[in-house]
Amino acid sequence: MVAVLSESQLKRLAKHKYNASVTTLFDPFMQVWWRWFVERLPLWIAPNTITILGLITNLVTTLILVYFSPQARSEVPSWSLHFNALGLFVYQTLDAVDGKQARRTGSSSPLGELFDHGCDAISMVVVITGASVAMKLGDLPDLMMFMCIAAGAMFYLTHWRAYVSGVVRFGKIDVTELQLLGVFIFFLTGFCGQDIFRVETPIFQLQVREVFLYGASIPALLSTILGIYEIFQGGVGKNGSSIADTSVLSPVVPLLITLYLIYYNYAYSNTNVFAKGPCLFVFAFGIVLAKVSILLLVACMSKSSVPMVDTVLLCPFVQAVNIHFSSPISEYRLVWFCLIFSTLNALQYCFTVITEICNYLNISCFRITSKPLNEESSTKEGKAS
């Protein structure tokens, strides 16, 4: 297993302290539920175990939806939508209480933050795919693709701002609100039917789902503008640089490369591969974007430079070349290959990083150690998203 983190990176990561500014609308209300819930958990359950169980729950319930509607255009059983709402709520709860459990058990470490945010990067892809199936966005491919790219880019921007300022900032409407909105969508479509989002409104003769998504894009756009403005104000490093003393604009390079490759594969496909398997496409290339976000997260926590390119971009690049030469290889098969390769690539990277951190800090990822080496280090205040 080739080492990923250097000794100096591990040393800086061990000293990392989580710093967040939480101002979301619903967090104060949800804290009541989260505190009650965490007090019922046994003290022997490791925080990262809670996090991964939430992600698995969310993934399984979403895959059930995708099984019934892989093109995101078909009706799915109402029970699967209710099941997905429950799965997303379970994920949100477990994702919110893992930090509280870490403090209860005295097992806080930088690994917890990395593990939590890494799972969030994957969950972003999962939730967007499930919501697309519920609203039948497969027959609005441009809107579905925009929503998927925007969600991934917003997640990346959050950690780009942290890379510049050293603080993870949450807006008034952030991950908690979006997750609760997802729960509402799944329950509503489960009770009223998926076609409720296809009803035409008097607003420019747009369907409910279009008005809904366009409306949701407004706060996202404002948050993006605010984030970019903050980045251009300079960072906390030397001469206004990032926390790693690198250019505050350096993270834009891997983001733009990734988004361009994804867009090229979508817009210039010779066989309209997205329409053939929209959920497959979103999963395959969503994992690519999630891996790039995790690379930024690791760079932020270890105060090191952001990798400009990564092996996970190999498949989107190969597919782009294939499209450029009139697709001599089946695009659909290449998307399947991209899903498998990017998933294994991301898992291998995460496994290596987790192993190196655990060995350096002398802790276990899924088991509470009696004497954590870095107990005074970063803790996730409230809900780390």
C-alpha positions as CSV (number, residue, x, y, z in Angstrom):
1,M,0.0,0.0,0.0
2,V,1.6,3.2,-1.2
3,A,1.7,6.0,1.4
4,V,-0.6,8.9,0.8
5,L,0.3,11.3,3.6
6,S,3.9,12.4,4.5
7,E,5.2,12.6,8.0
8,S,4.8,16.4,8.0
9,Q,1.2,16.2,6.8
10,L,0.4,13.7,9.5
11,K,2.0,15.9,12.1
12,R,0.0,19.0,11.0
13,L,-3.2,16.9,10.7
14,A,-2.7,15.7,14.3
15,K,-2.7,19.3,15.5
16,H,-5.8,20.2,13.5
17,K,-8.7,21.7,15.4
18,Y,-12.2,21.9,14.0
19,N,-13.4,25.4,13.8
20,A,-17.0,26.0,12.6
21,S,-19.5,28.9,12.4
22,V,-23.0,27.5,12.7
23,T,-25.9,29.8,11.9
24,T,-28.5,27.5,10.2
25,L,-32.2,28.1,10.8
26,F,-33.2,24.6,12.0
27,D,-30.1,23.5,13.9
28,P,-31.2,25.0,17.3
29,F,-34.5,23.1,17.1
30,M,-32.9,19.8,15.9
31,Q,-30.3,20.0,18.7
32,V,-33.1,19.0,21.2
33,W,-33.7,15.8,19.3
34,W,-30.0,15.1,18.7
35,R,-29.1,15.5,22.4
36,W,-32.0,13.3,23.5
37,F,-30.9,10.6,20.9
38,V,-27.2,10.6,21.7
39,E,-27.9,10.1,25.4
40,R,-29.6,6.8,24.5
41,L,-26.6,5.4,22.7
42,P,-24.3,2.9,24.5
43,L,-20.9,4.4,25.3
44,W,-19.1,1.5,23.6
45,I,-20.3,2.6,20.1
46,A,-17.5,4.4,18.3
47,P,-18.5,7.7,16.6
48,N,-17.2,6.6,13.2
49,T,-19.4,3.5,13.4
50,I,-22.4,5.8,13.9
51,T,-21.4,7.8,10.8
52,I,-20.9,4.8,8.5
53,L,-24.1,3.2,9.6
54,G,-26.0,6.4,8.7
55,L,-24.3,6.5,5.3
56,I,-25.1,2.8,4.6
57,T,-28.7,3.3,5.6
58,N,-29.0,6.3,3.2
59,L,-27.3,4.4,0.4
60,V,-29.4,1.3,0.7
61,T,-32.7,3.1,0.7
62,T,-31.7,5.2,-2.3
63,L,-30.5,2.1,-4.3
64,I,-34.0,0.7,-3.8
65,L,-35.4,3.7,-5.5
66,V,-32.9,3.5,-8.3
67,Y,-33.7,-0.2,-8.7
68,F,-37.4,0.6,-9.5
69,S,-36.5,3.7,-11.6
70,P,-33.0,3.6,-13.0
71,Q,-33.9,6.3,-15.6
72,A,-35.5,8.5,-13.0
73,R,-38.7,8.7,-15.1
74,S,-40.8,5.8,-13.8
75,E,-43.2,5.4,-10.9
76,V,-41.8,3.7,-7.8
77,P,-43.7,2.1,-4.9
78,S,-44.9,4.6,-2.3
79,W,-43.3,2.5,0.5
80,S,-39.9,2.9,-1.1
81,L,-40.3,6.7,-0.9
82,H,-41.4,6.5,2.7
83,F,-38.5,4.2,3.4
84,N,-36.1,6.7,1.7
85,A,-37.5,9.5,3.8
86,L,-36.8,7.4,6.9
87,G,-33.3,6.5,5.6
88,L,-32.4,10.2,5.1
89,F,-33.7,11.2,8.5
90,V,-31.7,8.4,10.1
91,Y,-28.6,9.5,8.2
92,Q,-29.1,13.1,9.3
93,T,-29.5,12.1,12.9
94,L,-26.5,9.8,13.0
95,D,-24.4,12.3,11.1
96,A,-25.3,14.9,13.7
97,V,-24.7,12.9,16.9
98,D,-21.3,11.3,16.0
99,G,-19.4,14.4,17.3
100,K,-21.5,14.4,20.5
101,Q,-20.7,10.7,21.0
102,A,-17.0,11.4,20.5
103,R,-17.1,14.0,23.3
104,R,-19.2,11.6,25.6
105,T,-16.6,8.9,25.1
106,G,-13.5,11.0,25.1
107,S,-12.6,9.7,21.7
108,S,-12.4,13.0,19.7
109,S,-9.7,13.1,17.1
110,P,-9.1,14.8,13.7
111,L,-10.0,11.4,12.1
112,G,-13.6,12.0,13.2
113,E,-14.0,15.2,11.2
114,L,-12.3,13.7,8.2
115,F,-14.5,10.6,8.3
116,D,-17.7,12.7,8.9
117,H,-17.1,15.1,6.0
118,G,-15.9,12.3,3.7
119,C,-19.2,10.5,4.2
120,D,-21.0,13.7,3.6
121,A,-19.3,14.0,0.2
122,I,-20.6,10.6,-0.7
123,S,-24.0,11.2,0.8
124,M,-24.4,14.3,-1.3
125,V,-24.4,12.1,-4.5
126,V,-26.8,9.6,-2.9
127,V,-29.3,12.2,-1.8
128,I,-29.4,14.1,-5.1
129,T,-29.9,10.8,-7.0
130,G,-32.8,9.8,-4.7
131,A,-34.5,13.2,-5.0
132,S,-34.1,13.0,-8.8
133,V,-36.0,9.7,-8.9
134,A,-38.7,11.0,-6.5
135,M,-39.4,14.0,-8.8
136,K,-38.8,12.1,-12.0
137,L,-36.1,14.5,-13.2
138,G,-35.0,12.0,-15.8
139,D,-37.3,13.7,-18.3
140,L,-35.7,17.0,-17.5
141,P,-32.0,16.0,-18.0
142,D,-30.6,19.5,-18.1
143,L,-32.2,20.4,-14.8
144,M,-31.2,17.1,-13.2
145,M,-27.6,17.5,-14.4
146,F,-27.4,21.1,-13.2
147,M,-28.7,20.1,-9.7
148,C,-26.1,17.3,-9.4
149,I,-23.2,19.5,-10.5
150,A,-24.4,22.4,-8.4
151,A,-24.7,20.3,-5.2
152,G,-21.2,18.9,-5.6
153,A,-19.7,22.3,-6.4
154,M,-21.4,23.9,-3.4
155,F,-20.0,21.2,-1.1
156,Y,-16.5,21.8,-2.6
157,L,-16.9,25.5,-2.1
158,T,-17.7,25.1,1.6
159,H,-14.3,23.4,2.1
160,W,-12.5,25.8,-0.2
161,R,-13.6,28.6,2.0
162,A,-12.3,26.6,5.0
163,Y,-9.0,26.1,3.2
164,V,-8.8,29.9,2.9
165,S,-10.2,31.1,6.2
166,G,-9.6,28.1,8.5
167,V,-13.3,28.2,9.4
168,V,-16.1,25.9,8.1
169,R,-19.0,28.4,7.7
170,F,-22.6,27.4,7.4
171,G,-25.3,29.7,6.1
172,K,-28.8,30.2,7.3
173,I,-30.0,27.6,4.9
174,D,-27.5,24.8,4.8
175,V,-27.1,21.0,5.0
176,T,-29.6,20.5,7.8
177,E,-32.3,22.4,6.0
178,L,-31.6,20.7,2.7
179,Q,-31.7,17.2,4.3
180,L,-35.1,18.1,6.0
181,L,-36.3,19.3,2.6
182,G,-35.3,15.9,1.1
183,V,-37.2,14.1,3.8
184,F,-40.2,16.3,3.0
185,I,-39.9,15.5,-0.7
186,F,-39.8,11.8,-0.1
187,F,-42.8,11.8,2.3
188,L,-44.8,14.1,0.0
189,T,-44.3,12.0,-3.1
190,G,-45.0,8.9,-1.1
191,F,-48.3,10.1,0.1
192,C,-49.5,12.2,-2.9
193,G,-47.7,10.5,-5.8
194,Q,-44.7,11.5,-7.8
195,D,-46.7,13.4,-10.4
196,I,-47.5,16.1,-7.8
197,F,-44.2,17.7,-8.8
198,R,-45.2,17.6,-12.5
199,V,-48.3,19.8,-12.0
200,E,-48.1,23.0,-14.1
201,T,-48.2,26.3,-12.3
202,P,-49.2,29.7,-13.5
203,I,-45.6,30.9,-12.9
204,F,-44.3,31.1,-16.5
205,Q,-46.1,27.8,-17.1
206,L,-43.5,25.9,-15.2
207,Q,-44.0,22.6,-13.4
208,V,-43.9,22.5,-9.6
209,R,-40.6,20.8,-9.6
210,E,-39.1,23.4,-11.9
211,V,-40.3,26.3,-9.7
212,F,-39.1,24.3,-6.7
213,L,-35.6,23.8,-8.0
214,Y,-35.2,27.2,-9.6
215,G,-36.3,28.7,-6.3
216,A,-33.8,26.6,-4.4
217,S,-31.0,27.8,-6.7
218,I,-31.4,31.4,-5.5
219,P,-30.0,31.0,-2.0
220,A,-27.4,28.6,-3.5
221,L,-26.3,31.3,-5.9
222,L,-26.2,33.9,-3.2
223,S,-24.1,31.6,-1.0
224,T,-21.7,31.0,-3.9
225,I,-21.3,34.7,-4.5
226,L,-20.6,35.3,-0.8
227,G,-18.2,32.4,-0.7
228,I,-16.2,33.7,-3.8
229,Y,-16.2,37.2,-2.3
230,E,-14.8,35.8,0.9
231,I,-12.1,33.9,-0.9
232,F,-11.0,37.0,-2.9
233,Q,-10.6,38.9,0.4
234,G,-7.6,36.7,1.2
235,G,-6.8,34.0,3.6
236,V,-5.3,33.6,7.1
237,G,-1.9,32.5,5.8
238,K,1.2,34.7,5.0
239,N,0.3,37.7,2.9
240,G,-3.3,36.7,2.6
241,S,-2.6,33.1,1.4
242,S,-4.5,30.0,2.4
243,I,-3.9,28.1,5.7
244,A,-1.3,26.1,3.8
245,D,0.4,29.3,2.6
246,T,-0.6,28.5,-1.0
247,S,-2.7,30.7,-3.4
248,V,-6.3,31.0,-2.3
249,L,-7.3,30.3,-5.9
250,S,-5.4,27.0,-6.2
251,P,-8.4,24.8,-5.3
252,V,-10.3,26.2,-8.3
253,V,-8.0,24.2,-10.7
254,P,-9.1,20.6,-9.8
255,L,-12.7,21.8,-9.5
256,L,-12.8,23.3,-12.9
257,I,-11.1,20.3,-14.5
258,T,-13.5,17.9,-12.9
259,L,-16.6,20.0,-13.8
260,Y,-15.5,20.4,-17.4
261,L,-14.9,16.7,-17.9
262,I,-18.3,15.9,-16.4
263,Y,-20.0,18.5,-18.5
264,Y,-18.2,17.4,-21.7
265,N,-19.3,13.8,-21.1
266,Y,-22.9,15.0,-20.6
267,A,-23.2,17.6,-23.4
268,Y,-21.1,16.1,-26.2
269,S,-22.1,12.4,-25.9
270,N,-22.7,10.8,-29.3
271,T,-25.2,8.4,-27.9
272,N,-26.9,10.6,-25.3
273,V,-25.6,8.3,-22.5
274,F,-27.1,10.4,-19.7
275,A,-30.6,9.8,-21.0
276,K,-29.9,6.1,-21.2
277,G,-28.9,5.9,-17.5
278,P,-29.1,9.2,-15.6
279,C,-28.8,7.6,-12.2
280,L,-25.8,5.6,-13.3
281,F,-24.2,8.8,-14.8
282,V,-24.8,10.8,-11.6
283,F,-23.4,8.0,-9.4
284,A,-20.4,7.5,-11.6
285,F,-19.3,11.1,-12.0
286,G,-20.7,12.1,-8.6
287,I,-18.2,9.8,-6.9
288,V,-15.4,11.5,-9.0
289,L,-16.4,14.9,-7.7
290,A,-16.7,13.5,-4.2
291,K,-13.2,12.2,-4.3
292,V,-11.9,15.6,-5.4
293,S,-13.7,17.2,-2.5
294,I,-12.1,14.7,-0.1
295,L,-8.7,15.5,-1.5
296,L,-9.4,19.2,-0.7
297,L,-10.6,18.2,2.8
298,V,-7.4,16.3,3.5
299,A,-5.3,19.2,2.2
300,C,-7.3,21.6,4.5
301,M,-6.8,19.5,7.6
302,S,-3.1,18.8,6.9
303,K,-2.4,22.4,5.8
304,S,-0.8,21.2,2.5
305,S,-1.2,22.0,-1.2
306,V,-4.2,20.8,-3.1
307,P,-3.5,18.1,-5.8
308,M,-4.2,19.6,-9.2
309,V,-5.1,16.3,-10.8
310,D,-5.8,12.8,-9.5
311,T,-6.1,9.3,-10.8
312,V,-9.9,9.4,-10.3
313,L,-10.1,11.7,-13.3
314,L,-8.8,9.0,-15.6
315,C,-12.2,7.6,-16.5
316,P,-13.9,10.9,-17.2
317,F,-10.9,11.8,-19.4
318,V,-10.9,8.5,-21.2
319,Q,-14.7,8.9,-21.9
320,A,-14.1,12.4,-23.2
321,V,-11.4,11.2,-25.6
322,N,-13.8,8.3,-26.6
323,I,-16.5,10.9,-27.4
324,H,-14.1,13.1,-29.3
325,F,-13.3,10.2,-31.6
326,S,-17.0,9.3,-32.3
327,S,-17.3,6.8,-29.5
328,P,-15.5,3.6,-30.8
329,I,-16.1,2.1,-27.4
330,S,-19.6,1.9,-25.9
331,E,-20.2,5.0,-23.8
332,Y,-22.6,3.2,-21.6
333,R,-20.1,0.5,-20.8
334,L,-17.5,3.1,-20.1
335,V,-19.8,4.9,-17.6
336,W,-20.2,1.5,-15.8
337,F,-16.5,1.2,-15.8
338,C,-16.1,4.7,-14.5
339,L,-18.6,3.9,-11.6
340,I,-16.6,0.8,-10.6
341,F,-13.2,2.4,-11.0
342,S,-14.0,5.7,-9.3
343,T,-15.7,3.9,-6.4
344,L,-12.7,1.5,-5.9
345,N,-10.3,4.4,-6.3
346,A,-12.0,6.5,-3.7
347,L,-12.3,3.6,-1.3
348,Q,-8.7,2.7,-1.7
349,Y,-7.6,6.3,-1.0
350,C,-9.9,6.7,2.0
351,F,-8.8,3.3,3.4
352,T,-5.1,4.3,3.1
353,V,-5.6,7.7,4.6
354,I,-7.6,6.3,7.5
355,T,-5.0,3.6,8.2
356,E,-2.2,6.1,8.2
357,I,-4.0,8.5,10.5
358,C,-5.0,5.6,12.9
359,N,-1.4,4.3,13.0
360,Y,0.0,7.8,13.6
361,L,-2.4,8.7,16.3
362,N,-2.5,5.2,17.8
363,I,-6.3,5.0,17.6
364,S,-8.9,2.7,15.9
365,C,-11.4,3.9,13.4
366,F,-14.3,1.8,14.5
367,R,-13.4,1.1,18.1
368,I,-13.0,3.4,21.1
369,T,-9.5,3.3,22.4
370,S,-8.9,3.7,26.1
371,K,-6.4,6.6,25.8
372,P,-6.8,8.6,22.6
373,L,-3.4,10.2,21.7
374,N,-4.9,13.5,20.6
375,E,-7.9,13.9,22.9
376,E,-7.4,17.6,23.2
377,S,-7.5,18.1,19.4
378,S,-10.4,18.9,17.1
379,T,-13.9,18.1,18.1
380,K,-17.0,18.5,16.0
381,E,-19.1,21.1,17.6
382,G,-22.7,20.2,17.2
383,K,-23.3,18.9,13.7
384,A,-20.3,18.6,11.4
385,S,-21.6,18.6,7.9
